[in-house]
Amino acid sequence: MTGDELDEYAAISRELGQFMRRMTRMQSRRADPDGPALDRAAFQLLHRLVADGPARLSTLAGDMVVDLSVVSRQVAALEAEGLVVRTPDPADRRASLIAASDAGTDLFNRKRARFQQWLRTMLSDWTERERADFALLMRRFNAAMAAHDEGK
């Protein structure tokens, strides 16, 4: 690697570190008027259920790239808040399907709308092209991370 390439990786590393620290701090400080506080993992699980519909615990664990015991605890916490429901799986009555409840779907939609409004505020002085480029680069970065995580 050349000196310029090392500088680019150092700059990216520094910016990613700052981004993660700022997001963590913002999430921990933010009062949440939209009902029960959801940590990032619970919000992502609820997002998966709202976006893609009911699933078995094992499917959710695979989708969320976590151990079955982890997703089981997350589902139990969401269930205790009334944000998800279990129903028998018609394909195998011994298994359950986990689905977002109406309250869970409503909470997710309100939280997502609030976050998107925050993004609009944060990026209000960016051009449409800059926002599109940023989305494209984030998508590529996330895809690269996923491929690396999956050993590709």
Protein Blocks (a to p, Z undefined) as FASTA:
>chain_A
ZZklmmmmmmmmmmmmmmmmmmmmmmmmpccfebpaddfklmmmmmmmmmnopadfklmm
mmnopafklmmmmmmmmmmnopaccdddfklmkbccddddfklmmmmmmmmmmmmmmmmm
mmmmpcfklmmmmmmmmmmmmmmmmmmmnoZZ
